[in-house]
Amino acid sequence: MRKLSRRSITIAAALAMAGSLVAAPANAEVADSGTAAAVPKCVHTQAGKRPGWQYVDVINECNRNVRVIAKIANAQDSRCMSLRPGQKKVDRFRGDNARFIGLKAC
C-alpha cells in the first residue's frame, strides 16, 4: 500500500509540474496585454440605457488624439475608436446581461 501512495505522490507531482507549464502561456498573455499604453485620465465615459439597447459615450477631453476600445462584459467590445480633442463618440450594444466595464487603448 505504501508503494501505491508513493507512486500516487510522484504522479501528482508530475501532473502539478505539467500544469504549471501549461499555465505559463496564459500568464505571458496577461503580461503582454499589460504593456499596452494606458487610456489617459482625460478620456471620460458615461454609460446609459435606452429601451432595447445600452450605450456608452466616450469623450476625449485631452489635447491630443486618442484611440480606445469600449470593453463590454457579456457582449462584443467596440471597434477601435479614434477621437480628436473635444470629440465624443457613442458605442451602442445589446444584451440583457451586457454592461460597460471600461476602456482599453488600441
Biopython code that builds the backbone (N, CA, C, O; Angstrom):
import numpy as np
from Bio.PDB.StructureBuilder import StructureBuilder

atoms = [
    (1, "MET", "N", (0.814, -1.188, 0.000)),
    (1, "MET", "CA", (0.000, 0.000, 0.000)),
    (1, "MET", "C", (0.864, 1.261, 0.000)),
    (1, "MET", "O", (0.501, 2.255, -0.628)),
    (2, "ARG", "N", (2.003, 1.233, 0.696)),
    (2, "ARG", "CA", (2.868, 2.394, 0.726)),
    (2, "ARG", "C", (3.458, 2.681, -0.648)),
    (2, "ARG", "O", (3.651, 3.843, -1.005)),
    (3, "LYS", "N", (3.744, 1.648, -1.418)),
    (3, "LYS", "CA", (4.283, 1.853, -2.756)),
    (3, "LYS", "C", (3.268, 2.557, -3.640)),
    (3, "LYS", "O", (3.642, 3.393, -4.461)),
    (4, "LEU", "N", (1.995, 2.235, -3.487)),
    (4, "LEU", "CA", (0.956, 2.906, -4.257)),
    (4, "LEU", "C", (0.860, 4.375, -3.873)),
    (4, "LEU", "O", (0.738, 5.232, -4.748)),
    (5, "SER", "N", (0.912, 4.675, -2.604)),
    (5, "SER", "CA", (0.804, 6.068, -2.194)),
    (5, "SER", "C", (2.037, 6.863, -2.634)),
    (5, "SER", "O", (1.917, 8.039, -2.977)),
    (6, "ARG", "N", (3.233, 6.233, -2.628)),
    (6, "ARG", "CA", (4.423, 6.902, -3.128)),
    (6, "ARG", "C", (4.290, 7.168, -4.624)),
    (6, "ARG", "O", (4.651, 8.235, -5.119)),
    (7, "ARG", "N", (3.770, 6.180, -5.320)),
    (7, "ARG", "CA", (3.574, 6.338, -6.757)),
    (7, "ARG", "C", (2.540, 7.430, -7.025)),
    (7, "ARG", "O", (2.703, 8.231, -7.945)),
    (8, "SER", "N", (1.481, 7.461, -6.224)),
    (8, "SER", "CA", (0.457, 8.499, -6.372)),
    (8, "SER", "C", (1.046, 9.883, -6.152)),
    (8, "SER", "O", (0.706, 10.830, -6.861)),
    (9, "ILE", "N", (1.923, 9.994, -5.174)),
    (9, "ILE", "CA", (2.569, 11.280, -4.903)),
    (9, "ILE", "C", (3.454, 11.679, -6.080)),
    (9, "ILE", "O", (3.472, 12.844, -6.477)),
    (10, "THR", "N", (4.184, 10.724, -6.635)),
    (10, "THR", "CA", (5.047, 11.004, -7.778)),
    (10, "THR", "C", (4.226, 11.461, -8.983)),
    (10, "THR", "O", (4.594, 12.414, -9.670)),
    (11, "ILE", "N", (3.113, 10.773, -9.230)),
    (11, "ILE", "CA", (2.232, 11.144, -10.348)),
    (11, "ILE", "C", (1.629, 12.524, -10.105)),
    (11, "ILE", "O", (1.566, 13.345, -11.021)),
    (12, "ALA", "N", (1.187, 12.783, -8.883)),
    (12, "ALA", "CA", (0.594, 14.081, -8.563)),
    (12, "ALA", "C", (1.615, 15.201, -8.753)),
    (12, "ALA", "O", (1.277, 16.269, -9.263)),
    (13, "ALA", "N", (2.861, 14.961, -8.345)),
    (13, "ALA", "CA", (3.906, 15.972, -8.516)),
    (13, "ALA", "C", (4.182, 16.218, -9.994)),
    (13, "ALA", "O", (4.367, 17.360, -10.413)),
    (14, "ALA", "N", (4.210, 15.147, -10.783)),
    (14, "ALA", "CA", (4.445, 15.298, -12.221)),
    (14, "ALA", "C", (3.307, 16.071, -12.878)),
    (14, "ALA", "O", (3.542, 16.927, -13.730)),
    (15, "LEU", "N", (2.079, 15.769, -12.482)),
    (15, "LEU", "CA", (0.928, 16.495, -13.029)),
    (15, "LEU", "C", (0.953, 17.964, -12.628)),
    (15, "LEU", "O", (0.611, 18.834, -13.428)),
    (16, "ALA", "N", (1.350, 18.235, -11.413)),
    (16, "ALA", "CA", (1.418, 19.632, -10.957)),
    (16, "ALA", "C", (2.461, 20.404, -11.761)),
    (16, "ALA", "O", (2.238, 21.555, -12.135)),
    (17, "MET", "N", (3.601, 19.766, -12.024)),
    (17, "MET", "CA", (4.631, 20.425, -12.826)),
    (17, "MET", "C", (4.145, 20.635, -14.249)),
    (17, "MET", "O", (4.395, 21.687, -14.838)),
    (18, "ALA", "N", (3.461, 19.662, -14.804)),
    (18, "ALA", "CA", (2.921, 19.804, -16.159)),
    (18, "ALA", "C", (1.880, 20.906, -16.201)),
    (18, "ALA", "O", (1.821, 21.665, -17.168)),
    (19, "GLY", "N", (1.063, 21.006, -15.176)),
    (19, "GLY", "CA", (0.045, 22.061, -15.099)),
    (19, "GLY", "C", (0.673, 23.440, -15.057)),
    (19, "GLY", "O", (0.143, 24.378, -15.652)),
    (20, "SER", "N", (1.791, 23.578, -14.365)),
    (20, "SER", "CA", (2.442, 24.894, -14.314)),
    (20, "SER", "C", (3.045, 25.253, -15.666)),
    (20, "SER", "O", (3.141, 26.432, -16.006)),
    (21, "LEU", "N", (3.454, 24.251, -16.440)),
    (21, "LEU", "CA", (3.971, 24.530, -17.778)),
    (21, "LEU", "C", (2.857, 24.973, -18.711)),
    (21, "LEU", "O", (3.060, 25.836, -19.565)),
    (22, "VAL", "N", (1.690, 24.388, -18.548)),
    (22, "VAL", "CA", (0.540, 24.761, -19.374)),
    (22, "VAL", "C", (0.074, 26.165, -19.000)),
    (22, "VAL", "O", (-0.368, 26.913, -19.872)),
    (23, "ALA", "N", (0.161, 26.535, -17.738)),
    (23, "ALA", "CA", (-0.306, 27.851, -17.297)),
    (23, "ALA", "C", (0.634, 28.977, -17.726)),
    (23, "ALA", "O", (0.222, 30.136, -17.750)),
    (24, "ALA", "N", (1.860, 28.670, -18.057)),
    (24, "ALA", "CA", (2.827, 29.714, -18.401)),
    (24, "ALA", "C", (2.394, 30.589, -19.569)),
    (24, "ALA", "O", (2.513, 31.810, -19.463)),
    (25, "PRO", "N", (1.893, 30.038, -20.691)),
    (25, "PRO", "CA", (1.479, 30.917, -21.786)),
    (25, "PRO", "C", (0.346, 31.867, -21.383)),
    (25, "PRO", "O", (0.314, 33.009, -21.842)),
    (26, "ALA", "N", (-0.576, 31.418, -20.539)),
    (26, "ALA", "CA", (-1.668, 32.298, -20.119)),
    (26, "ALA", "C", (-1.108, 33.497, -19.357)),
    (26, "ALA", "O", (-1.557, 34.626, -19.558)),
    (27, "ASN", "N", (-0.138, 33.259, -18.492)),
    (27, "ASN", "CA", (0.479, 34.367, -17.764)),
    (27, "ASN", "C", (1.219, 35.294, -18.714)),
    (27, "ASN", "O", (1.243, 36.506, -18.501)),
    (28, "ALA", "N", (1.817, 34.743, -19.751)),
    (28, "ALA", "CA", (2.530, 35.567, -20.723)),
    (28, "ALA", "C", (1.553, 36.482, -21.462)),
    (28, "ALA", "O", (1.887, 37.630, -21.755)),
    (29, "GLU", "N", (0.352, 35.986, -21.766)),
    (29, "GLU", "CA", (-0.642, 36.825, -22.431)),
    (29, "GLU", "C", (-1.032, 38.009, -21.556)),
    (29, "GLU", "O", (-1.167, 39.132, -22.040)),
    (30, "VAL", "N", (-1.209, 37.749, -20.279)),
    (30, "VAL", "CA", (-1.577, 38.835, -19.362)),
    (30, "VAL", "C", (-0.465, 39.872, -19.322)),
    (30, "VAL", "O", (-0.732, 41.074, -19.338)),
    (31, "ALA", "N", (0.770, 39.416, -19.272)),
    (31, "ALA", "CA", (1.895, 40.360, -19.238)),
    (31, "ALA", "C", (1.945, 41.186, -20.513)),
    (31, "ALA", "O", (2.202, 42.389, -20.463)),
    (32, "ASP", "N", (1.700, 40.547, -21.665)),
    (32, "ASP", "CA", (1.743, 41.276, -22.932)),
    (32, "ASP", "C", (0.655, 42.332, -22.993)),
    (32, "ASP", "O", (0.911, 43.450, -23.440)),
    (33, "SER", "N", (-0.575, 42.000, -22.546)),
    (33, "SER", "CA", (-1.662, 42.979, -22.622)),
    (33, "SER", "C", (-1.435, 44.137, -21.657)),
    (33, "SER", "O", (-1.936, 45.239, -21.884)),
    (34, "GLY", "N", (-0.688, 43.902, -20.589)),
    (34, "GLY", "CA", (-0.420, 44.967, -19.637)),
    (34, "GLY", "C", (0.609, 45.969, -20.135)),
    (34, "GLY", "O", (0.743, 47.049, -19.561)),
    (35, "THR", "N", (1.332, 45.633, -21.184)),
    (35, "THR", "CA", (2.352, 46.539, -21.689)),
    (35, "THR", "C", (1.779, 47.585, -22.637)),
    (35, "THR", "O", (2.481, 48.525, -23.007)),
    (36, "ALA", "N", (0.510, 47.439, -23.038)),
    (36, "ALA", "CA", (-0.115, 48.418, -23.929)),
    (36, "ALA", "C", (-0.257, 49.749, -23.201)),
    (36, "ALA", "O", (-0.361, 49.793, -21.975)),
    (37, "ALA", "N", (-0.260, 50.832, -23.972)),
    (37, "ALA", "CA", (-0.397, 52.166, -23.379)),
    (37, "ALA", "C", (-1.741, 52.284, -22.660)),
    (37, "ALA", "O", (-2.761, 51.793, -23.143)),
    (38, "ALA", "N", (-1.726, 52.928, -21.525)),
    (38, "ALA", "CA", (-2.951, 53.107, -20.746)),
    (38, "ALA", "C", (-3.803, 54.216, -21.353)),
    (38, "ALA", "O", (-3.296, 55.100, -22.043)),
    (39, "VAL", "N", (-5.092, 54.154, -21.089)),
    (39, "VAL", "CA", (-6.009, 55.199, -21.542)),
    (39, "VAL", "C", (-5.781, 56.424, -20.650)),
    (39, "VAL", "O", (-5.794, 56.295, -19.426)),
    (40, "PRO", "N", (-5.573, 57.596, -21.228)),
    (40, "PRO", "CA", (-5.340, 58.795, -20.420)),
    (40, "PRO", "C", (-6.550, 59.130, -19.536)),
    (40, "PRO", "O", (-7.691, 58.832, -19.891)),
    (41, "LYS", "N", (-6.287, 59.740, -18.405)),
    (41, "LYS", "CA", (-7.358, 60.107, -17.474)),
    (41, "LYS", "C", (-8.251, 61.217, -18.022)),
    (41, "LYS", "O", (-9.326, 61.465, -17.478)),
    (42, "CYS", "N", (-7.826, 61.879, -19.080)),
    (42, "CYS", "CA", (-8.629, 62.954, -19.664)),
    (42, "CYS", "C", (-9.674, 62.417, -20.650)),
    (42, "CYS", "O", (-10.374, 63.200, -21.292)),
    (43, "VAL", "N", (-9.787, 61.083, -20.775)),
    (43, "VAL", "CA", (-10.845, 60.467, -21.580)),
    (43, "VAL", "C", (-11.917, 60.006, -20.610)),
    (43, "VAL", "O", (-11.644, 59.231, -19.693)),
    (44, "HIS", "N", (-13.147, 60.487, -20.817)),
    (44, "HIS", "CA", (-14.241, 60.204, -19.886)),
    (44, "HIS", "C", (-15.342, 59.410, -20.566)),
    (44, "HIS", "O", (-15.482, 59.425, -21.789)),
    (45, "THR", "N", (-16.123, 58.714, -19.741)),
    (45, "THR", "CA", (-17.235, 57.921, -20.264)),
    (45, "THR", "C", (-18.500, 58.188, -19.461)),
    (45, "THR", "O", (-18.460, 58.620, -18.309)),
    (46, "GLN", "N", (-19.619, 57.916, -20.112)),
    (46, "GLN", "CA", (-20.907, 57.974, -19.441)),
    (46, "GLN", "C", (-21.775, 56.881, -20.065)),
    (46, "GLN", "O", (-22.087, 56.937, -21.255)),
    (47, "ALA", "N", (-22.160, 55.899, -19.272)),
    (47, "ALA", "CA", (-22.963, 54.780, -19.764)),
    (47, "ALA", "C", (-24.428, 55.010, -19.430)),
    (47, "ALA", "O", (-24.759, 55.664, -18.441)),
    (48, "GLY", "N", (-25.297, 54.464, -20.268)),
    (48, "GLY", "CA", (-26.728, 54.593, -20.034)),
    (48, "GLY", "C", (-27.512, 53.514, -20.767)),
    (48, "GLY", "O", (-26.943, 52.681, -21.472)),
    (49, "LYS", "N", (-28.830, 53.546, -20.586)),
    (49, "LYS", "CA", (-29.710, 52.559, -21.207)),
    (49, "LYS", "C", (-30.853, 53.255, -21.929)),
    (49, "LYS", "O", (-31.330, 54.311, -21.511)),
    (50, "ARG", "N", (-31.273, 52.646, -23.006)),
    (50, "ARG", "CA", (-32.467, 53.033, -23.755)),
    (50, "ARG", "C", (-33.273, 51.759, -23.957)),
    (50, "ARG", "O", (-32.716, 50.669, -23.829)),
    (51, "PRO", "N", (-34.543, 51.852, -24.263)),
    (51, "PRO", "CA", (-35.321, 50.630, -24.496)),
    (51, "PRO", "C", (-34.707, 49.794, -25.625)),
    (51, "PRO", "O", (-34.591, 50.269, -26.755)),
    (52, "GLY", "N", (-34.316, 48.558, -25.324)),
    (52, "GLY", "CA", (-33.785, 47.648, -26.317)),
    (52, "GLY", "C", (-32.276, 47.675, -26.502)),
    (52, "GLY", "O", (-31.735, 46.773, -27.141)),
    (53, "TRP", "N", (-31.576, 48.668, -25.972)),
    (53, "TRP", "CA", (-30.128, 48.724, -26.117)),
    (53, "TRP", "C", (-29.502, 49.582, -25.025)),
    (53, "TRP", "O", (-30.189, 50.302, -24.301)),
    (54, "GLN", "N", (-28.186, 49.486, -24.927)),
    (54, "GLN", "CA", (-27.419, 50.278, -23.972)),
    (54, "GLN", "C", (-26.363, 51.056, -24.743)),
    (54, "GLN", "O", (-26.107, 50.771, -25.913)),
    (55, "TYR", "N", (-25.760, 52.019, -24.101)),
    (55, "TYR", "CA", (-24.747, 52.817, -24.781)),
    (55, "TYR", "C", (-23.693, 53.297, -23.794)),
    (55, "TYR", "O", (-23.890, 53.297, -22.579)),
    (56, "VAL", "N", (-22.566, 53.707, -24.369)),
    (56, "VAL", "CA", (-21.536, 54.387, -23.596)),
    (56, "VAL", "C", (-21.020, 55.539, -24.458)),
    (56, "VAL", "O", (-20.618, 55.342, -25.605)),
    (57, "ASP", "N", (-21.040, 56.738, -23.888)),
    (57, "ASP", "CA", (-20.449, 57.913, -24.526)),
    (57, "ASP", "C", (-18.971, 57.945, -24.135)),
    (57, "ASP", "O", (-18.631, 57.791, -22.962)),
    (58, "VAL", "N", (-18.106, 58.144, -25.111)),
    (58, "VAL", "CA", (-16.670, 58.288, -24.857)),
    (58, "VAL", "C", (-16.284, 59.688, -25.285)),
    (58, "VAL", "O", (-16.465, 60.060, -26.444)),
    (59, "ILE", "N", (-15.755, 60.467, -24.355)),
    (59, "ILE", "CA", (-15.445, 61.871, -24.601)),
    (59, "ILE", "C", (-13.948, 62.104, -24.409)),
    (59, "ILE", "O", (-13.389, 61.788, -23.359)),
    (60, "ASN", "N", (-13.309, 62.659, -25.438)),
    (60, "ASN", "CA", (-11.885, 62.968, -25.369)),
    (60, "ASN", "C", (-11.713, 64.418, -24.933)),
    (60, "ASN", "O", (-11.966, 65.339, -25.709)),
    (61, "GLU", "N", (-11.282, 64.618, -23.691)),
    (61, "GLU", "CA", (-11.002, 65.954, -23.182)),
    (61, "GLU", "C", (-9.497, 66.199, -23.095)),
    (61, "GLU", "O", (-9.037, 67.090, -22.382)),
    (62, "CYS", "N", (-8.747, 65.395, -23.830)),
    (62, "CYS", "CA", (-7.289, 65.556, -23.889)),
    (62, "CYS", "C", (-6.938, 66.583, -24.969)),
    (62, "CYS", "O", (-7.796, 66.984, -25.756)),
    (63, "ASN", "N", (-5.690, 66.997, -24.997)),
    (63, "ASN", "CA", (-5.246, 67.931, -26.031)),
    (63, "ASN", "C", (-4.546, 67.206, -27.181)),
    (63, "ASN", "O", (-3.787, 67.811, -27.938)),
    (64, "ARG", "N", (-4.811, 65.907, -27.301)),
    (64, "ARG", "CA", (-4.251, 65.104, -28.395)),
    (64, "ARG", "C", (-5.253, 64.015, -28.779)),
    (64, "ARG", "O", (-6.195, 63.732, -28.039)),
    (65, "ASN", "N", (-5.037, 63.416, -29.935)),
    (65, "ASN", "CA", (-5.897, 62.325, -30.383)),
    (65, "ASN", "C", (-5.684, 61.096, -29.502)),
    (65, "ASN", "O", (-4.577, 60.843, -29.027)),
    (66, "VAL", "N", (-6.758, 60.337, -29.291)),
    (66, "VAL", "CA", (-6.659, 59.080, -28.549)),
    (66, "VAL", "C", (-7.399, 57.994, -29.325)),
    (66, "VAL", "O", (-8.304, 58.281, -30.109)),
    (67, "ARG", "N", (-7.000, 56.746, -29.095)),
    (67, "ARG", "CA", (-7.659, 55.594, -29.706)),
    (67, "ARG", "C", (-8.015, 54.620, -28.588)),
    (67, "ARG", "O", (-7.142, 54.183, -27.838)),
    (68, "VAL", "N", (-9.300, 54.283, -28.478)),
    (68, "VAL", "CA", (-9.759, 53.420, -27.388)),
    (68, "VAL", "C", (-10.781, 52.397, -27.879)),
    (68, "VAL", "O", (-11.410, 52.566, -28.923)),
    (69, "ILE", "N", (-10.923, 51.348, -27.104)),
    (69, "ILE", "CA", (-11.948, 50.328, -27.295)),
    (69, "ILE", "C", (-12.804, 50.325, -26.038)),
    (69, "ILE", "O", (-12.276, 50.314, -24.927)),
    (70, "ALA", "N", (-14.128, 50.335, -26.208)),
    (70, "ALA", "CA", (-15.037, 50.189, -25.066)),
    (70, "ALA", "C", (-15.171, 48.703, -24.769)),
    (70, "ALA", "O", (-15.638, 47.940, -25.614)),
    (71, "LYS", "N", (-14.764, 48.287, -23.573)),
    (71, "LYS", "CA", (-14.849, 46.887, -23.158)),
    (71, "LYS", "C", (-16.253, 46.636, -22.612)),
    (71, "LYS", "O", (-16.724, 47.344, -21.722)),
    (72, "ILE", "N", (-16.914, 45.609, -23.165)),
    (72, "ILE", "CA", (-18.284, 45.283, -22.782)),
    (72, "ILE", "C", (-18.314, 43.853, -22.253)),
    (72, "ILE", "O", (-17.898, 42.924, -22.944)),
    (73, "ALA", "N", (-18.805, 43.679, -21.034)),
    (73, "ALA", "CA", (-18.967, 42.339, -20.479)),
    (73, "ALA", "C", (-20.217, 41.707, -21.074)),
    (73, "ALA", "O", (-21.248, 42.367, -21.210)),
    (74, "ASN", "N", (-20.126, 40.443, -21.424)),
    (74, "ASN", "CA", (-21.250, 39.657, -21.958)),
    (74, "ASN", "C", (-21.779, 40.174, -23.291)),
    (74, "ASN", "O", (-22.942, 39.945, -23.624)),
    (75, "ALA", "N", (-20.953, 40.859, -24.046)),
    (75, "ALA", "CA", (-21.299, 41.319, -25.397)),
    (75, "ALA", "C", (-19.992, 41.662, -26.102)),
    (75, "ALA", "O", (-18.922, 41.638, -25.494)),
    (76, "GLN", "N", (-20.089, 41.978, -27.384)),
    (76, "GLN", "CA", (-18.898, 42.286, -28.166)),
    (76, "GLN", "C", (-18.358, 43.674, -27.816)),
    (76, "GLN", "O", (-19.120, 44.632, -27.680)),
    (77, "ASP", "N", (-17.029, 43.768, -27.671)),
    (77, "ASP", "CA", (-16.387, 45.063, -27.435)),
    (77, "ASP", "C", (-16.563, 45.941, -28.668)),
    (77, "ASP", "O", (-16.848, 45.450, -29.760)),
    (78, "SER", "N", (-16.389, 47.239, -28.478)),
    (78, "SER", "CA", (-16.494, 48.165, -29.612)),
    (78, "SER", "C", (-15.306, 47.993, -30.542)),
    (78, "SER", "O", (-14.327, 47.326, -30.206)),
    (79, "ARG", "N", (-15.405, 48.597, -31.702)),
    (79, "ARG", "CA", (-14.244, 48.701, -32.577)),
    (79, "ARG", "C", (-13.306, 49.735, -31.982)),
    (79, "ARG", "O", (-13.683, 50.464, -31.065)),
    (80, "CYS", "N", (-12.111, 49.802, -32.489)),
    (80, "CYS", "CA", (-11.165, 50.825, -32.048)),
    (80, "CYS", "C", (-11.682, 52.182, -32.517)),
    (80, "CYS", "O", (-11.876, 52.401, -33.712)),
    (81, "MET", "N", (-11.903, 53.083, -31.575)),
    (81, "MET", "CA", (-12.411, 54.422, -31.882)),
    (81, "MET", "C", (-11.268, 55.424, -31.810)),
    (81, "MET", "O", (-10.507, 55.431, -30.841)),
    (82, "SER", "N", (-11.144, 56.257, -32.811)),
    (82, "SER", "CA", (-10.168, 57.333, -32.812)),
    (82, "SER", "C", (-10.918, 58.633, -32.547)),
    (82, "SER", "O", (-11.848, 58.978, -33.276)),
    (83, "LEU", "N", (-10.513, 59.350, -31.507)),
    (83, "LEU", "CA", (-11.186, 60.591, -31.133)),
    (83, "LEU", "C", (-10.204, 61.757, -31.141)),
    (83, "LEU", "O", (-9.117, 61.674, -30.569)),
    (84, "ARG", "N", (-10.599, 62.835, -31.792)),
    (84, "ARG", "CA", (-9.819, 64.075, -31.769)),
    (84, "ARG", "C", (-10.107, 64.811, -30.452)),
    (84, "ARG", "O", (-11.085, 64.488, -29.777)),
    (85, "PRO", "N", (-9.290, 65.774, -30.082)),
    (85, "PRO", "CA", (-9.558, 66.546, -28.865)),
    (85, "PRO", "C", (-10.965, 67.162, -28.901)),
    (85, "PRO", "O", (-11.347, 67.792, -29.888)),
    (86, "GLY", "N", (-11.717, 66.978, -27.837)),
    (86, "GLY", "CA", (-13.070, 67.526, -27.727)),
    (86, "GLY", "C", (-14.145, 66.670, -28.385)),
    (86, "GLY", "O", (-15.329, 66.986, -28.271)),
    (87, "GLN", "N", (-13.770, 65.609, -29.062)),
    (87, "GLN", "CA", (-14.743, 64.795, -29.782)),
    (87, "GLN", "C", (-15.406, 63.778, -28.854)),
    (87, "GLN", "O", (-14.803, 63.299, -27.893)),
    (88, "LYS", "N", (-16.679, 63.460, -29.171)),
    (88, "LYS", "CA", (-17.443, 62.454, -28.427)),
    (88, "LYS", "C", (-17.947, 61.409, -29.411)),
    (88, "LYS", "O", (-18.434, 61.751, -30.488)),
    (89, "LYS", "N", (-17.833, 60.140, -29.047)),
    (89, "LYS", "CA", (-18.390, 59.046, -29.850)),
    (89, "LYS", "C", (-19.241, 58.172, -28.946)),
    (89, "LYS", "O", (-19.021, 58.098, -27.737)),
    (90, "VAL", "N", (-20.224, 57.504, -29.561)),
    (90, "VAL", "CA", (-21.145, 56.649, -28.826)),
    (90, "VAL", "C", (-21.003, 55.220, -29.328)),
    (90, "VAL", "O", (-20.988, 54.972, -30.533)),
    (91, "ASP", "N", (-20.900, 54.288, -28.397)),
    (91, "ASP", "CA", (-20.920, 52.868, -28.743)),
    (91, "ASP", "C", (-22.219, 52.298, -28.196)),
    (91, "ASP", "O", (-22.494, 52.401, -27.000)),
    (92, "ARG", "N", (-23.018, 51.695, -29.075)),
    (92, "ARG", "CA", (-24.281, 51.060, -28.672)),
    (92, "ARG", "C", (-24.092, 49.557, -28.645)),
    (92, "ARG", "O", (-23.384, 48.991, -29.478)),
    (93, "PHE", "N", (-24.737, 48.911, -27.671)),
    (93, "PHE", "CA", (-24.652, 47.460, -27.580)),
    (93, "PHE", "C", (-25.944, 46.913, -26.991)),
    (93, "PHE", "O", (-26.678, 47.617, -26.298)),
    (94, "ARG", "N", (-26.206, 45.634, -27.285)),
    (94, "ARG", "CA", (-27.411, 44.955, -26.814)),
    (94, "ARG", "C", (-27.030, 43.790, -25.928)),
    (94, "ARG", "O", (-25.902, 43.299, -25.962)),
    (95, "GLY", "N", (-27.990, 43.358, -25.136)),
    (95, "GLY", "CA", (-27.799, 42.181, -24.290)),
    (95, "GLY", "C", (-28.348, 42.433, -22.907)),
    (95, "GLY", "O", (-28.072, 43.459, -22.285)),
    (96, "ASP", "N", (-29.136, 41.475, -22.432)),
    (96, "ASP", "CA", (-29.733, 41.625, -21.099)),
    (96, "ASP", "C", (-28.679, 41.712, -20.007)),
    (96, "ASP", "O", (-28.835, 42.462, -19.044)),
    (97, "ASN", "N", (-27.605, 40.944, -20.158)),
    (97, "ASN", "CA", (-26.546, 40.926, -19.142)),
    (97, "ASN", "C", (-25.332, 41.757, -19.533)),
    (97, "ASN", "O", (-24.344, 41.782, -18.799)),
    (98, "ALA", "N", (-25.385, 42.426, -20.657)),
    (98, "ALA", "CA", (-24.246, 43.223, -21.122)),
    (98, "ALA", "C", (-24.083, 44.462, -20.255)),
    (98, "ALA", "O", (-25.056, 45.039, -19.769)),
    (99, "ARG", "N", (-22.815, 44.857, -20.074)),
    (99, "ARG", "CA", (-22.549, 46.085, -19.322)),
    (99, "ARG", "C", (-21.168, 46.609, -19.685)),
    (99, "ARG", "O", (-20.250, 45.836, -19.961)),
    (100, "PHE", "N", (-21.034, 47.912, -19.681)),
    (100, "PHE", "CA", (-19.766, 48.580, -19.955)),
    (100, "PHE", "C", (-18.851, 48.386, -18.754)),
    (100, "PHE", "O", (-19.255, 48.628, -17.616)),
    (101, "ILE", "N", (-17.602, 47.944, -19.008)),
    (101, "ILE", "CA", (-16.676, 47.705, -17.897)),
    (101, "ILE", "C", (-15.419, 48.564, -17.940)),
    (101, "ILE", "O", (-14.627, 48.543, -16.999)),
    (102, "GLY", "N", (-15.224, 49.322, -19.024)),
    (102, "GLY", "CA", (-14.054, 50.202, -19.064)),
    (102, "GLY", "C", (-13.518, 50.397, -20.461)),
    (102, "GLY", "O", (-14.064, 49.877, -21.435)),
    (103, "LEU", "N", (-12.431, 51.162, -20.545)),
    (103, "LEU", "CA", (-11.782, 51.455, -21.823)),
    (103, "LEU", "C", (-10.426, 50.779, -21.874)),
    (103, "LEU", "O", (-9.794, 50.530, -20.847)),
    (104, "LYS", "N", (-9.992, 50.488, -23.098)),
    (104, "LYS", "CA", (-8.672, 49.914, -23.335)),
    (104, "LYS", "C", (-8.064, 50.677, -24.517)),
    (104, "LYS", "O", (-8.752, 50.958, -25.499)),
    (105, "ALA", "N", (-6.796, 51.004, -24.420)),
    (105, "ALA", "CA", (-6.110, 51.673, -25.531)),
    (105, "ALA", "C", (-5.965, 50.712, -26.700)),
    (105, "ALA", "O", (-5.818, 49.504, -26.512)),
    (106, "CYS", "N", (-6.007, 51.257, -27.901)),
    (106, "CYS", "CA", (-5.823, 50.405, -29.095)),
    (106, "CYS", "C", (-4.918, 51.096, -30.095)),
    (106, "CYS", "O", (-4.641, 50.546, -31.160)),
]
sb = StructureBuilder()
sb.init_structure("model")
sb.init_model(0)
sb.init_chain("A")
sb.init_seg("    ")
for serial, (resi, resn, name, xyz) in enumerate(atoms, 1):
    if name == "N":
        sb.init_residue(resn, " ", resi, " ")
    sb.init_atom(name, np.array(xyz, "f"), 0.0, 1.0, " ", f" {name:<3s}", serial, name[0])
structure = sb.get_structure()
